[in-house]
Amino acid sequence: MEKPWKVIAAFVGIFVAGLLVGGLVTLRVVKARTTSRMASTEQYGPFLMKRLVSRLDLTPAQQTKIQPMVDQAAEELHQVRRKAWSDSQAILERIDKEISAELTPAQQATFEKLQAEQRERIRRFRENRRNNSEHPGDRPPPPPPPK
């Protein structure tokens, strides 16, 4: 071997490429799993009941008493999230107007383009989330009926 540095460089290059590919694959897998595991407000009640039934070995009588509590909590959470979303939207719209008032016409055009891109990202996220939640395998099964 007259030039061992070439062999070493090749091994280092392969190692670095493996690290990069492995890291990217890991990020995609983790992102996909966390996105699919996020429970929507509609899924929260059934998910919680299933967990309570399985972990606490609830009797049918307990299930009957606890189910309305879980349903009420799920509805309250849904309302809180809806209000938080509405409040957040109002704040974002206000700050966008305030920022836009301070920009030059050229900056305003760029700012509007950035806002349109952000709206498109949000639209795609919502569509993806909606499509993921429509697959029965992504939803926790409903709790067993009381006996």
CORLIN-V964578 format. One line per field, one symbol per residue. ss: DSSP state (h for helix, s for strand, l for the rest). psi: psi as a letter, one per 40 degrees, with the letter a starting at -180 (. if undefined). A space follows every 50 residues. Layout:
# CORLIN-V964578
ss = ???
psi = ???
This chain:
# CORLIN-V964578
ss = lllhhhhhhhhhhhhhhhhhhhhhhhhhhhhhhhhhhlllhhhhhhhhhh hhhhhhlllhhhhhhhhhhhhhhhhhhhhhhhhhhhhhhhhhhhhhhhhh hlllhhhhhhhhhhhhhhhhhhhhhhhhhhhhhllhhhlllllllll
psi = hdgdddddddddddddddddddddddddddddddddehhiddeddddddd dddddefiiddddddddddddddddddddddddddddddddddddddddd deiiddddddddddddddddddddddddddddeehdeeiiiiiiii.
